[in-house]
Amino acid sequence: MKKNHTAILIFARTAREEASHKKLGQSVALFEELNRQTIQVAKETGLPYFLCTEKDQRGSTFGERLANAVSSIYAQGYDQVISIGNDTPHLEAAHILTAQKQLESHSLILGPSTDGGFYLMGLRKTHFKKDIFQRLPWQSRTLNQAISRTLSRKRTTIYRLETLTDIDSLRDLKTILRKQKRLPYRIHLLIKDVLGKKSILFYYTIQPNFESHRAIYFNKGSPRMIC
């Protein structure tokens, strides 16, 4: 019998894969820091946690890979899994601990993201139907609605945490910087750094040749710093 019947699943790509997949330029350092912070947040909860990167994931679709990862934790004897990613800078241990507490009286916990998906999902083993789970419209703006419709038909109770912004685009980075919620200092700097480099690239792209050459001349350094 497990001393703690709830486990955290960190389902995320490695920093280099995350940066490449999301096409955010030189954002590897940002995702390295987000990975480090996500693990630190998981540790702060005191709950057991499992990290599942693309090296460990099995399946041909996102839904299959996530379903298999969740199943593997249930197979180890846990009754509840709280799944999180690595791309939500405002995620805190308090969100996870609230999810754990609410799982005592709710079947499903969702932390909605502003793009229609979610940054956190808490689910009881008794309500996990793998075939339905992996067929949900993952990585789409209709995910939250689809989950709500599916579970409402089964009279499943859902508890929603506050809505946060996860990182999928430059617009998300700008939104995160505008929020009043405090960011960890290093993540704040790294987001500004990514946005700054993207602005420089945009300047080089739209200026006439003469202006571009002049800009490059006065901004000496490795070309890799501007992409």
N, CA, C and O of each residue as an XYZ file, in Angstrom:
908
protein
N       0.852     -1.204      0.000
C       0.000      0.000      0.000
C       0.883      1.247      0.000
O       1.774      1.374      0.840
N       0.644      2.162     -0.929
C       1.413      3.380     -1.014
C       1.078      4.283      0.161
O      -0.084      4.422      0.542
N       2.117      4.898      0.736
C       1.892      5.853      1.818
C       1.114      7.049      1.288
O       0.223      7.567      1.961
N       1.457      7.485      0.072
C       0.735      8.571     -0.565
C       0.127      8.041     -1.854
O       0.850      7.533     -2.712
N      -1.182      8.150     -2.005
C      -1.821      7.533     -3.161
C      -1.953      8.483     -4.344
O      -2.592      8.143     -5.340
N      -1.357      9.672     -4.248
C      -1.369     10.627     -5.353
C       0.049     10.838     -5.866
O       0.976     11.015     -5.076
N       0.222     10.820     -7.177
C       1.531     11.067     -7.777
C       1.405     12.140     -8.851
O       0.347     12.311     -9.456
N       2.499     12.855     -9.077
C       2.557     13.892    -10.111
C       3.240     13.318    -11.345
O       4.272     12.654    -11.245
N       2.658     13.577    -12.499
C       3.275     13.231    -13.775
C       3.715     14.521    -14.456
O       2.881     15.358    -14.799
N       5.018     14.685    -14.653
C       5.532     15.808    -15.447
C       5.712     15.281    -16.864
O       6.666     14.560    -17.158
N       4.788     15.650    -17.726
C       4.770     15.137    -19.096
C       5.260     16.251    -20.001
O       4.505     17.164    -20.334
N       6.526     16.177    -20.401
C       7.132     17.305    -21.104
C       8.302     16.861    -21.960
O       8.942     15.844    -21.693
N       8.566     17.644    -22.991
C       9.746     17.388    -23.811
C      10.987     17.943    -23.128
O      10.894     18.776    -22.226
N      12.150     17.473    -23.568
C      13.397     18.088    -23.145
C      13.442     19.505    -23.712
O      12.716     19.827    -24.652
N      14.299     20.350    -23.134
C      14.334     21.763    -23.511
C      14.591     21.965    -24.999
O      13.931     22.789    -25.632
N      15.527     21.233    -25.556
C      15.869     21.418    -26.967
C      14.689     21.013    -27.862
O      14.386     21.698    -28.839
N      14.029     19.908    -27.529
C      12.878     19.470    -28.314
C      11.714     20.450    -28.184
O      11.011     20.724    -29.157
N      11.515     20.973    -26.978
C      10.425     21.919    -26.743
C      10.638     23.180    -27.571
O       9.716     23.659    -28.231
N      11.855     23.715    -27.534
C      12.162     24.932    -28.283
C      11.998     24.711    -29.783
O      11.484     25.575    -30.492
N      12.436     23.554    -30.260
C      12.342     23.242    -31.685
C      10.891     23.076    -32.120
O      10.489     23.582    -33.168
N      10.108     22.364    -31.312
C       8.710     22.087    -31.663
C       7.887     23.366    -31.701
O       7.033     23.529    -32.572
N       8.137     24.280    -30.759
C       7.319     25.491    -30.659
C       7.853     26.640    -31.501
O       7.230     27.699    -31.580
N       9.011     26.432    -32.132
C       9.552     27.416    -33.067
C       9.653     28.806    -32.444
O       9.184     29.796    -33.006
N      10.271     28.851    -31.276
C      10.432     30.122    -30.579
C      11.884     30.612    -30.618
O      12.340     31.294    -29.700
N      12.597     30.261    -31.680
C      13.964     30.750    -31.817
C      14.875     30.184    -30.753
O      14.789     29.006    -30.405
N      15.741     31.025    -30.242
C      16.718     30.573    -29.251
C      16.098     30.590    -27.855
O      16.428     31.432    -27.019
N      15.202     29.648    -27.628
C      14.497     29.571    -26.347
C      14.897     28.340    -25.546
O      14.229     28.004    -24.568
N      15.980     27.655    -25.939
C      16.408     26.456    -25.216
C      16.690     26.786    -23.758
O      16.288     26.042    -22.863
N      17.377     27.894    -23.513
C      17.706     28.279    -22.132
C      16.442     28.531    -21.319
O      16.380     28.201    -20.134
N      15.432     29.119    -21.966
C      14.156     29.362    -21.281
C      13.518     28.049    -20.860
O      13.078     27.910    -19.719
N      13.463     27.078    -21.779
C      12.820     25.810    -21.445
C      13.668     24.970    -20.491
O      13.127     24.168    -19.730
N      14.960     25.142    -20.523
C      15.802     24.483    -19.511
C      15.434     24.995    -18.126
O      15.325     24.219    -17.177
N      15.243     26.309    -18.017
C      14.878     26.895    -16.721
C      13.456     26.500    -16.326
O      13.189     26.244    -15.152
N      12.543     26.450    -17.299
C      11.177     26.021    -16.997
C      11.137     24.566    -16.543
O      10.371     24.214    -15.645
N      11.959     23.722    -17.159
C      12.044     22.327    -16.716
C      12.549     22.250    -15.278
O      12.013     21.509    -14.453
N      13.585     23.027    -14.999
C      14.148     23.030    -13.638
C      13.097     23.513    -12.639
O      12.924     22.919    -11.575
N      12.391     24.603    -12.991
C      11.390     25.148    -12.082
C      10.236     24.171    -11.873
O       9.744     24.024    -10.754
N       9.803     23.505    -12.937
C       8.678     22.564    -12.826
C       9.015     21.424    -11.867
O       8.189     21.028    -11.044
N      10.226     20.906    -11.982
C      10.660     19.845    -11.066
C      10.722     20.377     -9.640
O      10.340     19.680     -8.700
N      11.203     21.614     -9.472
C      11.277     22.213     -8.135
C       9.883     22.384     -7.535
O       9.677     22.130     -6.349
N       8.927     22.816     -8.361
C       7.538     22.963     -7.895
C       6.986     21.614     -7.448
O       6.331     21.520     -6.410
N       7.252     20.572     -8.233
C       6.789     19.232     -7.861
C       7.403     18.798     -6.536
O       6.710     18.234     -5.689
N       8.678     19.053     -6.351
C       9.347     18.682     -5.097
C       8.739     19.408     -3.899
O       8.599     18.835     -2.818
N       8.379     20.674     -4.105
C       7.829     21.479     -3.005
C       6.511     20.928     -2.481
O       6.150     21.189     -1.334
N       5.786     20.171     -3.296
C       4.507     19.612     -2.847
C       4.704     18.463     -1.859
O       3.807     18.168     -1.069
N       5.868     17.815     -1.897
C       6.099     16.637     -1.064
C       5.511     15.366     -1.647
O       5.635     14.296     -1.051
N       4.875     15.469     -2.802
C       4.280     14.300     -3.458
C       5.322     13.597     -4.327
O       6.243     14.245     -4.826
N       5.194     12.293     -4.516
C       6.080     11.607     -5.468
C       5.800     12.114     -6.877
O       4.654     12.402     -7.222
N       6.845     12.223     -7.687
C       6.640     12.707     -9.049
C       7.449     11.875    -10.033
O       8.467     11.278     -9.684
N       6.967     11.853    -11.273
C       7.607     11.100    -12.345
C       7.776     12.021    -13.544
O       6.835     12.699    -13.957
N       8.981     12.040    -14.097
C       9.271     12.849    -15.277
C       9.233     11.955    -16.507
O       9.920     10.935    -16.563
N       8.427     12.342    -17.492
C       8.280     11.548    -18.710
C       8.544     12.448    -19.916
O       7.671     13.217    -20.320
N       9.749     12.355    -20.494
C      10.100     13.151    -21.667
C       9.854     12.334    -22.935
O       9.382     11.199    -22.872
N      10.180     12.927    -24.088
C       9.974     12.209    -25.354
C      10.799     10.931    -25.420
O      10.492     10.035    -26.206
N      11.841     10.841    -24.603
C      12.684      9.642    -24.589
C      11.961      8.457    -23.945
O      12.285      7.299    -24.208
N      10.977      8.766    -23.100
C      10.269      7.716    -22.367
C       8.860      7.458    -22.897
O       8.261      6.430    -22.582
N       8.331      8.375    -23.690
C       6.937      8.288    -24.104
C       6.726      7.214    -25.170
O       7.587      6.985    -26.019
N       5.573      6.565    -25.109
C       5.217      5.507    -26.069
C       3.870      5.833    -26.711
O       2.907      6.178    -26.027
N       3.823      5.716    -28.034
C       2.578      5.965    -28.760
C       2.808      6.828    -29.978
O       3.810      7.538    -30.071
N       1.866      6.764    -30.923
C       2.024      7.503    -32.172
C       1.357      8.872    -32.143
O       1.647      9.710    -32.996
N       0.474      9.117    -31.183
C      -0.177     10.425    -31.053
C       0.052     10.956    -29.641
O       0.436     10.214    -28.737
N      -0.192     12.260    -29.470
C      -0.050     12.864    -28.146
C      -0.972     12.168    -27.141
O      -0.563     11.857    -26.022
N      -2.218     11.928    -27.554
C      -3.170     11.282    -26.661
C      -2.725      9.907    -26.216
O      -2.870      9.551    -25.047
N      -2.181      9.127    -27.144
C      -1.680      7.788    -26.800
C      -0.502      7.873    -25.841
O      -0.415      7.107    -24.882
N       0.397      8.803    -26.104
C       1.594      8.928    -25.249
C       1.216      9.354    -23.833
O       1.744      8.825    -22.855
N       0.296     10.317    -23.733
C      -0.124     10.760    -22.396
C      -0.904      9.664    -21.681
O      -0.698      9.438    -20.489
N      -1.791      8.986    -22.390
C      -2.579      7.904    -21.787
C      -1.667      6.796    -21.277
O      -1.890      6.260    -20.191
N      -0.643      6.450    -22.050
C       0.292      5.403    -21.624
C       1.087      5.829    -20.395
O       1.356      5.018    -19.510
N       1.462      7.107    -20.345
C       2.221      7.604    -19.193
C       1.365      7.578    -17.933
O       1.829      7.163    -16.871
N       0.120      8.020    -18.052
C      -0.796      7.997    -16.905
C      -1.030      6.560    -16.447
O      -1.004      6.269    -15.251
N      -1.256      5.671    -17.399
C      -1.493      4.251    -17.078
C      -0.318      3.652    -16.315
O      -0.506      2.870    -15.383
N       0.900      4.025    -16.718
C       2.083      3.448    -16.078
C       2.188      3.844    -14.604
O       2.708      3.084    -13.787
N       1.693      5.037    -14.272
C       1.710      5.466    -12.867
C       0.631      4.750    -12.075
O       0.876      4.319    -10.948
N      -0.563      4.615    -12.646
C      -1.603      3.844    -11.976
C      -1.124      2.409    -11.734
O      -1.435      1.814    -10.702
N      -0.376      1.864    -12.678
C       0.099      0.480    -12.569
C       1.067      0.300    -11.404
O       1.280     -0.818    -10.937
N       1.652      1.401    -10.935
C       2.577      1.327     -9.800
C       1.854      1.409     -8.457
O       2.492      1.403     -7.405
N       0.534      1.486     -8.492
C      -0.239      1.438     -7.259
C      -0.840      2.752     -6.814
O      -1.455      2.816     -5.750
N      -0.680      3.806     -7.605
C      -1.257      5.102     -7.232
C      -2.717      5.166     -7.684
O      -3.091      4.602     -8.712
N      -3.522      5.861     -6.900
C      -4.953      5.969     -7.184
C      -5.318      7.269     -7.886
O      -6.382      7.371     -8.495
N      -4.431      8.268     -7.801
C      -4.707      9.575     -8.390
C      -3.435     10.089     -9.063
O      -2.339      9.973     -8.515
N      -3.595     10.655    -10.250
C      -2.465     11.230    -10.976
C      -2.770     12.686    -11.283
O      -3.853     13.013    -11.770
N      -1.823     13.550    -11.000
C      -1.918     14.959    -11.359
C      -0.870     15.215    -12.427
O       0.331     15.190    -12.160
N      -1.344     15.463    -13.643
C      -0.442     15.644    -14.784
C      -0.211     17.131    -15.044
O      -1.158     17.916    -15.070
N       1.060     17.515    -15.237
C       1.417     18.895    -15.544
C       2.438     18.897    -16.683
O       3.061     17.876    -16.975
N       2.597     20.053    -17.317
C       3.621     20.214    -18.341
C       4.767     21.062    -17.814
O       4.915     21.253    -16.607
N       5.569     21.563    -18.732
C       6.735     22.355    -18.336
C       6.680     23.771    -18.896
O       7.684     24.483    -18.873
N       5.515     24.187    -19.401
C       5.468     25.460    -20.130
C       4.516     26.479    -19.514
O       3.984     27.336    -20.219
N       4.296     26.391    -18.194
C       3.420     27.340    -17.510
C       4.206     28.035    -16.399
O       4.282     27.516    -15.285
N       4.790     29.196    -16.683
C       5.677     29.860    -15.720
C       5.033     30.201    -14.387
O       5.722     30.266    -13.369
N       3.707     30.421    -14.375
C       3.037     30.803    -13.132
C       2.531     29.604    -12.320
O       1.873     29.786    -11.296
N       2.830     28.400    -12.763
C       2.429     27.211    -12.000
C       3.156     27.179    -10.662
O       4.370     27.376    -10.606
N       2.409     26.930     -9.580
C       2.976     26.877     -8.235
C       2.582     25.577     -7.550
O       1.649     24.890     -7.965
N       3.317     25.258     -6.491
C       3.003     24.057     -5.710
C       1.575     24.117     -5.175
O       0.915     23.087     -5.040
N       1.101     25.325     -4.871
C      -0.256     25.491     -4.327
C      -1.320     24.988     -5.302
O      -2.342     24.452     -4.874
N      -1.091     25.154     -6.610
C      -2.047     24.650     -7.595
C      -2.156     23.123     -7.504
O      -3.249     22.559     -7.542
N      -1.010     22.481     -7.384
C      -0.987     21.014     -7.331
C      -1.606     20.515     -6.029
O      -2.368     19.548     -6.031
N      -1.281     21.170     -4.927
C      -1.818     20.745     -3.632
C      -3.324     20.981     -3.549
O      -4.045     20.201     -2.926
N      -3.796     22.055     -4.176
C      -5.247     22.273     -4.249
C      -5.908     21.166     -5.053
O      -6.969     20.664     -4.682
N      -5.269     20.788     -6.162
C      -5.798     19.688     -6.976
C      -5.868     18.401     -6.168
O      -6.859     17.673     -6.232
N      -4.811     18.121     -5.406
C      -4.808     16.914     -4.578
C      -5.969     16.926     -3.578
O      -6.661     15.922     -3.407
N      -6.170     18.050     -2.935
C      -7.238     18.155     -1.941
C      -8.611     18.002     -2.593
O      -9.484     17.321     -2.055
N      -8.799     18.634     -3.748
C     -10.103     18.601     -4.404
C     -10.428     17.232     -4.994
O     -11.594     16.920     -5.235
N      -9.399     16.414     -5.227
C      -9.643     15.051     -5.712
C     -10.346     14.185     -4.664
O     -10.856     13.112     -4.985
N     -10.372     14.647     -3.427
C     -11.094     13.923     -2.379
C     -12.601     13.966     -2.627
O     -13.327     13.056     -2.226
N     -13.068     15.031     -3.292
C     -14.510     15.185     -3.492
C     -14.914     15.377     -4.952
O     -16.102     15.475     -5.258
N     -13.926     15.431     -5.860
C     -14.208     15.589     -7.291
C     -13.466     14.512     -8.078
O     -12.392     14.062     -7.679
N     -14.046     14.115     -9.180
C     -13.441     13.061     -9.993
C     -12.320     13.583    -10.885
O     -11.376     12.863    -11.209
N     -12.444     14.847    -11.274
C     -11.487     15.429    -12.222
C     -11.172     16.859    -11.826
O     -12.064     17.628    -11.469
N      -9.891     17.209    -11.893
C      -9.442     18.576    -11.641
C      -8.795     19.096    -12.909
O      -7.944     18.427    -13.495
N      -9.196     20.299    -13.341
C      -8.590     20.914    -14.515
C      -8.019     22.281    -14.158
O      -8.663     23.081    -13.480
N      -6.805     22.531    -14.624
C      -6.229     23.860    -14.584
C      -6.293     24.409    -15.991
O      -5.406     24.110    -16.790
N      -7.300     25.199    -16.338
C      -7.474     25.647    -17.727
C      -6.360     26.610    -18.149
O      -5.859     27.397    -17.346
N      -5.994     26.528    -19.407
C      -5.056     27.498    -19.971
C      -5.823     28.423    -20.909
O      -6.907     28.079    -21.380
N      -5.269     29.574    -21.174
C      -5.986     30.595    -21.942
C      -6.232     30.182    -23.389
O      -7.057     30.792    -24.070
N      -5.528     29.155    -23.872
C      -5.686     28.744    -25.273
C      -6.741     27.656    -25.457
O      -6.893     27.126    -26.557
N      -7.474     27.316    -24.392
C      -8.526     26.311    -24.505
C      -8.112     24.929    -24.050
O      -8.942     24.023    -23.983
N      -6.838     24.754    -23.737
C      -6.354     23.482    -23.203
C      -6.271     23.547    -21.685
O      -7.084     24.211    -21.042
N      -5.297     22.861    -21.119
C      -5.108     22.952    -19.675
C      -3.640     22.727    -19.331
O      -2.903     22.067    -20.063
N      -3.236     23.297    -18.193
C      -1.861     23.148    -17.722
C      -1.749     22.087    -16.632
O      -0.649     21.678    -16.263
N      -2.900     21.646    -16.121
C      -2.920     20.638    -15.057
C      -4.184     19.802    -15.207
O      -5.263     20.322    -15.492
N      -4.026     18.493    -15.007
C      -5.182     17.603    -14.940
C      -4.981     16.623    -13.799
O      -3.972     15.920    -13.736
N      -5.940     16.585    -12.907
C      -5.931     15.614    -11.834
C      -7.057     14.622    -12.045
O      -8.200     15.026    -12.264
N      -6.758     13.327    -11.982
C      -7.766     12.320    -12.335
C      -7.650     11.095    -11.430
O      -6.557     10.588    -11.179
N      -8.794     10.638    -10.953
C      -8.834      9.404    -10.174
C      -8.714      8.190    -11.095
O      -9.185      8.212    -12.232
N      -8.094      7.159    -10.603
C      -7.937      5.930    -11.387
C      -9.295      5.343    -11.755
O      -9.461      4.794    -12.844
N     -10.258      5.456    -10.858
C     -11.580      4.873    -11.089
C     -12.323      5.538    -12.255
O     -13.276      4.971    -12.791
N     -11.881      6.743    -12.646
C     -12.542      7.463    -13.727
C     -11.680      7.552    -14.983
O     -12.016      8.279    -15.918
N     -10.580      6.821    -15.008
C      -9.684      6.849    -16.159
C     -10.071      5.759    -17.148
O      -9.900      4.571    -16.874
N     -10.589      6.165    -18.289
C     -10.938      5.243    -19.374
C      -9.954      5.500    -20.514
O     -10.089      6.476    -21.252
N      -8.988      4.637    -20.649
C      -7.869      4.894    -21.554
C      -8.298      5.123    -22.995
O      -7.769      6.017    -23.656
N      -9.232      4.345    -23.489
C      -9.637      4.474    -24.888
C     -10.284      5.821    -25.167
O     -10.036      6.429    -26.209
N     -11.125      6.298    -24.227
C     -11.761      7.607    -24.377
C     -10.725      8.721    -24.203
O     -10.704      9.698    -24.952
N      -9.883      8.548    -23.208
C      -8.867      9.540    -22.871
C      -7.975      9.859    -24.064
O      -7.739     11.030    -24.364
N      -7.479      8.839    -24.742
C      -6.517      9.087    -25.816
C      -7.163      9.596    -27.104
O      -6.469     10.048    -28.014
N      -8.498      9.522    -27.178
C      -9.189     10.018    -28.371
C      -9.651     11.468    -28.240
O     -10.210     12.024    -29.186
N      -9.426     12.077    -27.095
C      -9.799     13.478    -26.914
C      -8.993     14.366    -27.873
O      -7.903     13.975    -28.291
N      -9.506     15.547    -28.225
C      -8.801     16.428    -29.176
C      -7.628     17.165    -28.527
O      -7.657     18.382    -28.343
N      -6.612     16.401    -28.192
C      -5.444     16.969    -27.519
C      -4.761     18.022    -28.385
O      -4.806     17.958    -29.613
N      -4.132     18.984    -27.730
C      -3.389     20.054    -28.396
C      -4.274     20.857    -29.346
O      -3.837     21.281    -30.416
N      -5.534     21.057    -28.930
C      -6.447     21.887    -29.718
C      -7.198     22.826    -28.778
O      -7.228     22.615    -27.565
N      -7.800     23.857    -29.349
C      -8.532     24.843    -28.552
C      -9.863     24.307    -28.019
O     -10.494     24.937    -27.170
N     -10.278     23.166    -28.511
C     -11.572     22.610    -28.089
C     -11.420     21.544    -26.993
O     -12.402     20.922    -26.587
N     -10.194     21.340    -26.523
C      -9.941     20.264    -25.563
C     -10.770     20.412    -24.294
O     -11.429     19.467    -23.862
N     -10.736     21.592    -23.704
C     -11.463     21.817    -22.457
C     -12.954     21.555    -22.627
O     -13.577     20.917    -21.777
N     -13.524     22.044    -23.716
C     -14.947     21.835    -23.974
C     -15.256     20.358    -24.178
O     -16.267     19.853    -23.690
N     -14.374     19.670    -24.905
C     -14.604     18.244    -25.171
C     -14.581     17.431    -23.890
O     -15.403     16.533    -23.704
N     -13.641     17.741    -23.004
C     -13.559     17.038    -21.723
C     -14.824     17.281    -20.912
O     -15.398     16.354    -20.341
N     -15.251     18.538    -20.869
C     -16.455     18.871    -20.100
C     -17.682     18.136    -20.633
O     -18.481     17.609    -19.859
N     -17.828     18.103    -21.966
C     -18.978     17.421    -22.565
C     -18.937     15.923    -22.278
O     -19.944     15.317    -21.912
N     -17.753     15.339    -22.452
C     -17.611     13.892    -22.256
C     -17.947     13.494    -20.827
O     -18.671     12.526    -20.598
N     -17.417     14.249    -19.864
C     -17.588     13.869    -18.469
C     -18.952     14.266    -17.914
O     -19.461     13.623    -16.997
N     -19.550     15.330    -18.471
C     -20.880     15.714    -17.987
C     -21.899     14.626    -18.299
O     -22.838     14.407    -17.533
N     -21.709     13.938    -19.437
C     -22.612     12.836    -19.782
C     -22.476     11.677    -18.806
O     -23.403     10.885    -18.638
N     -21.328     11.584    -18.173
C     -21.089     10.495    -17.223
C     -21.303     10.948    -15.776
O     -21.012     10.218    -14.829
N     -21.822     12.176    -15.632
C     -22.099     12.744    -14.304
C     -20.832     12.775    -13.441
O     -20.855     12.454    -12.253
N     -19.752     13.162    -14.066
C     -18.485     13.293    -13.367
C     -18.317     14.728    -12.888
O     -18.527     15.668    -13.655
N     -17.943     14.900    -11.637
C     -17.788     16.243    -11.089
C     -16.402     16.791    -11.424
O     -15.395     16.099    -11.274
N     -16.367     18.045    -11.880
C     -15.114     18.686    -12.285
C     -14.855     19.902    -11.402
O     -15.764     20.687    -11.134
N     -13.613     20.053    -10.955
C     -13.200     21.244    -10.217
C     -12.164     21.969    -11.064
O     -11.200     21.361    -11.529
N     -12.365     23.279    -11.265
C     -11.446     24.055    -12.093
C     -10.604     25.011    -11.247
O     -11.120     25.749    -10.408
N      -9.314     24.975    -11.488
C      -8.389     25.914    -10.864
C      -8.421     27.229    -11.638
O      -9.160     27.356    -12.614
N      -7.634     28.193    -11.213
C      -7.563     29.452    -11.951
C      -6.966     29.224    -13.342
O      -6.215     28.271    -13.552
N      -7.295     30.081    -14.264
C      -6.775     29.991    -15.631
C      -5.390     30.631    -15.708
O      -5.181     31.746    -15.232
N      -4.444     29.903    -16.318
C      -3.091     30.416    -16.513
C      -2.730     30.346    -18.000
O      -3.418     29.694    -18.786
N      -1.663     31.015    -18.365
C      -1.189     31.008    -19.752
C       0.018     30.096    -19.883
O       1.003     30.253    -19.161
N      -0.058     29.140    -20.808
C       1.129     28.333    -21.098
C       1.782     28.863    -22.376
O       1.198     29.679    -23.088
N       2.977     28.399    -22.652
C       3.778     28.982    -23.731
C       3.699     28.141    -24.996
O       4.185     27.011    -25.039
N       3.080     28.710    -26.024
C       3.046     28.085    -27.341
C       3.486     29.041    -28.442
O       3.776     28.613    -29.559
N       3.536     30.335    -28.131
C       3.834     31.322    -29.163
C       4.453     32.566    -28.541
O       4.504     32.707    -27.319
N       4.926     33.476    -29.411
C       5.452     34.758    -28.941
C       4.360     35.564    -28.250
O       4.628     36.274    -27.281
N       3.134     35.456    -28.743
C       2.027     36.169    -28.103
C       1.855     35.722    -26.655
O       1.584     36.542    -25.777
N       2.012     34.426    -26.405
C       1.898     33.916    -25.036
C       2.982     34.514    -24.142
O       2.717     34.869    -22.993
N       4.207     34.626    -24.672
C       5.293     35.212    -23.889
C       4.963     36.647    -23.508
O       5.196     37.062    -22.373
N       4.422     37.399    -24.452
C       4.057     38.794    -24.188
C       2.930     38.866    -23.158
O       2.944     39.721    -22.273
N       1.954     37.964    -23.279
C       0.838     37.931    -22.323
C       1.337     37.644    -20.915
O       0.897     38.270    -19.951
N       2.252     36.701    -20.806
C       2.796     36.331    -19.495
C       3.524     37.497    -18.855
O       3.407     37.711    -17.649
N       4.276     38.254    -19.646
C       4.991     39.407    -19.102
C       4.032     40.498    -18.641
O       4.339     41.235    -17.704
N       2.875     40.610    -19.288
C       1.907     41.660    -18.933
C       1.109     41.319    -17.679
O       0.530     42.208    -17.055
N       1.072     40.055    -17.306
C       0.273     39.655    -16.145
C       0.847     40.257    -14.862
O       2.052     40.475    -14.737
N      -0.043     40.513    -13.928
C       0.369     41.102    -12.659
C       1.051     40.088    -11.741
O       1.786     40.461    -10.827
N       0.796     38.791    -11.998
C       1.384     37.761    -11.134
C       2.899     37.769    -11.267
O       3.432     37.930    -12.365
N       3.574     37.599    -10.171
C       5.033     37.648    -10.136
C       5.638     36.427    -10.825
O       5.189     35.297    -10.632
N       6.665     36.681    -11.630
C       7.419     35.614    -12.278
C       8.746     35.402    -11.565
O       9.317     36.353    -11.033
N       9.244     34.173    -11.545
C      10.617     33.975    -11.062
C      11.569     34.857    -11.871
O      11.423     34.977    -13.087
N      12.517     35.460    -11.213
C      13.366     36.474    -11.832
C      14.067     35.962    -13.085
O      14.072     36.642    -14.111
N      14.658     34.771    -13.014
C      15.413     34.271    -14.153
C      14.494     33.986    -15.345
O      14.871     34.248    -16.487
N      13.313     33.460    -15.096
C      12.374     33.201    -16.184
C      11.929     34.518    -16.825
O      11.791     34.613    -18.044
N      11.708     35.525    -15.986
C      11.351     36.849    -16.502
C      12.425     37.355    -17.469
O      12.107     37.847    -18.552
N      13.684     37.235    -17.077
C      14.782     37.697    -17.931
C      14.877     36.886    -19.214
O      15.106     37.445    -20.286
N      14.703     35.571    -19.114
C      14.830     34.706    -20.285
C      13.700     34.950    -21.291
O      13.928     34.901    -22.500
N      12.490     35.212    -20.803
C      11.383     35.541    -21.701
C      11.678     36.841    -22.434
O      11.477     36.927    -23.645
N      12.152     37.851    -21.717
C      12.492     39.118    -22.351
C      13.608     38.929    -23.363
O      13.625     39.583    -24.406
N      14.534     38.037    -23.058
C      15.646     37.764    -23.962
C      15.138     37.147    -25.270
O      15.557     37.554    -26.354
N      14.225     36.155    -25.164
C      13.669     35.524    -26.358
C      12.907     36.550    -27.194
O      13.059     36.589    -28.415
N      12.097     37.373    -26.551
C      11.334     38.392    -27.272
C      12.246     39.416    -27.926
O      11.975     39.880    -29.033
N      13.330     39.767    -27.240
C      14.286     40.726    -27.790
C      14.953     40.204    -29.039
O      15.111     40.939    -30.014
N      15.344     38.949    -29.021
C      15.998     38.350    -30.186
C      15.027     38.233    -31.350
O      15.416     38.410    -32.505
N      13.766     37.937    -31.054
C      12.784     37.854    -32.117
C      12.547     39.229    -32.743
O      12.335     39.334    -33.950
N      12.584     40.284    -31.919
C      12.392     41.632    -32.436
C      13.524     42.016    -33.374
O      13.300     42.651    -34.404
N      14.740     41.629    -33.013
C      15.895     41.925    -33.855
C      15.768     41.211    -35.192
O      16.044     41.789    -36.243
N      15.343     39.933    -35.146
C      15.183     39.167    -36.382
C      14.126     39.816    -37.268
O      14.308     39.900    -38.483
N      13.037     40.271    -36.686
C      11.977     40.915    -37.444
C      12.493     42.187    -38.111
O      12.138     42.480    -39.253
N      13.331     42.943    -37.398
C      13.904     44.171    -37.950
C      14.764     43.859    -39.161
O      14.674     44.538    -40.184
N      15.595     42.835    -39.049
C      16.460     42.463    -40.165
C      15.646     42.019    -41.379
O      16.029     42.260    -42.524
N      14.513     41.365    -41.103
C      13.709     40.797    -42.184
C      12.994     41.875    -42.996
O      12.910     41.758    -44.218
N      12.480     42.915    -42.352
C      11.641     43.876    -43.059
C      12.407     45.062    -43.622
O      11.892     45.743    -44.509
N      13.620     45.337    -43.141
C      14.346     46.498    -43.609
C      14.925     46.281    -45.002
O      15.254     45.146    -45.348
N      15.062     47.337    -45.816
C      15.764     47.224    -47.099
C      17.199     46.762    -46.870
O      17.726     46.855    -45.762
N      17.815     46.267    -47.926
C      19.148     45.690    -47.805
C      20.144     46.635    -47.158
O      20.919     46.226    -46.292
N      20.129     47.895    -47.571
C      21.111     48.832    -47.018
C      20.943     48.981    -45.515
O      21.918     48.977    -44.763
N      19.672     49.115    -45.081
C      19.401     49.260    -43.657
C      19.772     47.999    -42.897
O      20.300     48.077    -41.788
N      19.499     46.828    -43.484
C      19.838     45.573    -42.819
C      21.329     45.455    -42.619
O      21.787     45.047    -41.552
N      22.105     45.814    -43.657
C      23.556     45.712    -43.547
C      24.074     46.683    -42.497
O      25.004     46.367    -41.754
N      23.468     47.870    -42.436
C      23.909     48.824    -41.442
C      23.603     48.324    -40.036
O      24.422     48.475    -39.131
N      22.429     47.731    -39.851
C      22.061     47.205    -38.536
C      23.009     46.104    -38.115
O      23.453     46.079    -36.968
N      23.330     45.187    -39.025
C      24.231     44.095    -38.705
C      25.616     44.624    -38.365
O      26.290     44.094    -37.481
N      26.035     45.658    -39.059
C      27.365     46.221    -38.823
C      27.496     46.767    -37.416
O      28.535     46.614    -36.772
N      26.428     47.411    -36.938
C      26.494     48.008    -35.614
C      26.051     47.046    -34.510
O      26.055     47.417    -33.336
N      25.671     45.822    -34.867
C      25.302     44.809    -33.873
C      26.163     43.582    -34.110
O      25.660     42.518    -34.468
N      27.451     43.736    -33.909
C      28.385     42.660    -34.187
C      28.166     41.487    -33.244
O      27.741     41.664    -32.103
N      28.454     40.312    -33.722
C      28.314     39.123    -32.883
C      27.907     37.957    -33.735
O      27.710     38.084    -34.944
N      27.783     36.822    -33.095
C      27.411     35.597    -33.805
C      26.017     35.717    -34.384
O      25.108     36.166    -33.685
N      25.809     35.326    -35.658
C      24.464     35.365    -36.250
C      23.458     34.535    -35.470
O      22.257     34.801    -35.522
N      23.933     33.542    -34.757
C      23.028     32.676    -33.994
C      22.327     33.452    -32.881
O      21.290     33.014    -32.383
N      22.866     34.565    -32.497
C      22.264     35.350    -31.419
C      21.005     36.094    -31.879
O      20.280     36.632    -31.043
N      20.733     36.137    -33.170
C      19.585     36.909    -33.638
C      18.491     36.017    -34.219
O      17.510     36.526    -34.762
N      18.638     34.717    -34.117
C      17.612     33.858    -34.719
C      16.774     33.170    -33.658
O      15.863     32.409    -33.987
